[in-house]
Amino acid sequence: MKRHYLEYLSDVMQHMWDDVALTNYGEDNEITFGGLAAEILRLHEMFRMLGIKKGDKVAIAARNSAHWAVAYLAIASYEAVVVSILQDFKSEDIERLLAHSDSKALFVGPYVWRELQHRSMDTVSSIISLTDFSIIRSNAADDKAITIADVDAAFARRYPQGVQPEHAHFSVDPDALALINYTSGSTGSPKGVMLNGRSISNNVEVGMAVVPVEPGQRLVSMLPMAHMFGQVCEFLYPLCSGTHIYFLTKTPTPSILLKALQEVQPYIVVTVPLVIEKIYKKNLNPLLSKSSMRFFWKTPGVGDIIRSVIKKKLKKSFGGNIRYFLCGGAAINPDVEKCLMDIHFPLSVGYGMTECGPLIGGNPPKYFAARSGGVPVLNMEVKIDEPNSEGVGEILVKGENVMLGYYKNEEATKAAFTEDGWMRTGDLGCLDKKGNIYIKGRNKTMILGASGQNIYPEEIEDKLNNMEAVGESIVVEREGKLIALIFPDEQASRSFSIEELQRIMRENLQKLNKLIPGYSQVSNIEIKNEPFEKTPKKSIKRFLYK
C-alpha cells in the first residue's frame, strides 16, 4: 500500500469539486465530489453529538444507494469501524449481528426498517435513516433527543462559510480496524471478517493498477455493497479514481440493468458470471450452435468478420463504452469464456474472498489466461500447500489484503491460519509457471447468488432437517436455481406413500422459504431413494451430488 484510499479520495474531491460523484439511477439526486465532502463532514458533526467515538462500531443495513456510500465514507473517515450487513438478512439475524458486532449506531434503509422497527435492538444507541439522514432514535449522553435541526445548526457553526476544498482532507491510521464484514447471517457463530485500512487501501490500489480509469468515466453499481467484491470494485476503487457512480437502488432485474447500461454507458462492468452466462445463453448460443456458424467461425477471414460483428453487438448491449468486463465470485462457464476470448472481449476473471477484502488474483484483460483467476495481486503471495502429483493442493495466501481475523471468534481465526502465518483459503488449486492461479475445486460449500450474495447451504439444510419427514438433506445449485435433495427419515419412509411424502415436501418447501432470505429461496425438493454416501466422518460426500 502506498497511500490510504481516503487520501486518494481527498485528492479527487479537491480537484473535481464540482463534478458529479454519486447518483441513484433513475432519480434526480446527484451528489458532487464537493457535496460528498460536505455530507461526510456533516455526518461527523452528527457522530460527535451522538457520542460516537473513534473505534466505535457503526453498522449499515440497507440497499445500495448514494447515501449508503456517504455513510460508509463518513464512518471510515471519522475513524469509527464500518459494520456492513446485507440488507436481505432476516430481521432477527440483523439484530443478532448488531449485538455481536457491538454496534453503537445503525444506518438503516426503509426496506430493512419496515421489518427491523419491531425489534428491540437494545444494544444500539442511535438509529439513522439512510433516506435523508434523519435521526430515528438516539440516546444522547444527557438524555436529550438529538434532532436533524441540532445537527444542521452545529454544522453551520463549524463551517460558517460552508465546506471548502481545503476541508476535504481525510487521513486515518491504515493499521487500525476499519471494517467488519459479515459473511452470513448465521444463527450459530457469525463470522465477522475484520479488515484494516491497509487491506482495503491495497485492494483499491490493485484496482487502479489492473483497470485504470480516467476521471469522469461512469459506472453502474449492481452488486451488493455489503459484500467486498461490490464494495471495492464498484464503489471504493472507482470513486477514488474520479468515477461517476450510478447506484441501482432496486433489485437489478435484467430489464432494469440493461436499460441502465444503455443510458449510463459505463467504462467497466463488474459482475458475477451468471449475468454474462444468461446473456450468452439467450443471445449468442442460439446463433453459435448452428452448424453453418460453427463452420464459418473457424474459417479464416470470414470468421474474423463474424467475431468482430458479435463483439461490437455485445459491447453495445453493455452501453458501447465498455473497456473492461470483470467477473468474480465463481468460475465462469468454459464455453462462455472461450467465446468471449475468441472475440477478444475485454474479459478478466479474478479470484478472491471476503477475508482478503476481497482480491487475491487478477489480471488486465490482455494478460488474462483462460480458466485462471489471474496472478497474485500487488503485495500478495500465494502458495500451494502439500501439492499432489499434479501440483494441486490447498491455496494459501499471505500479504496486505489478508484479514486481521474473525471478530470475537478466536477459534475460527486460529483455524484459518497456519502456524507460520499463511491464511487457508479452503480452495484447491495450482499455479502455472507464470503464477496464474487455477481453481480445481472448493473445500467450501458456499454458492454465489445471482446478484453476488453468499449462500451457505448448511444454513438452509439446518432448517430443512428439522422439518417433517426429513432425515437428511443437501442443497445444490442447478442452472442458477437451488434444489434441495432429501432422504426421508426412517419412520416417514415406513409410514407414508411416495405421494404423501411428496405432499409433505411441498409443504416443507413453502415453510422453508418463509424462513430464509429471498436470494436463497429453494426452487424444488427432490426425494432420494437411498441414503447419501458418507465420508468416514459421516459427513455427506457433496461432490457426488449435483
Summary of the structure (lengths in Angstrom):
residues: 546
radius of gyration: 24.4
end to end distance: 41.9
largest distance: 80.2
contacts: 1824
relative contact order: 0.09
helix: 38%
strand: 23%
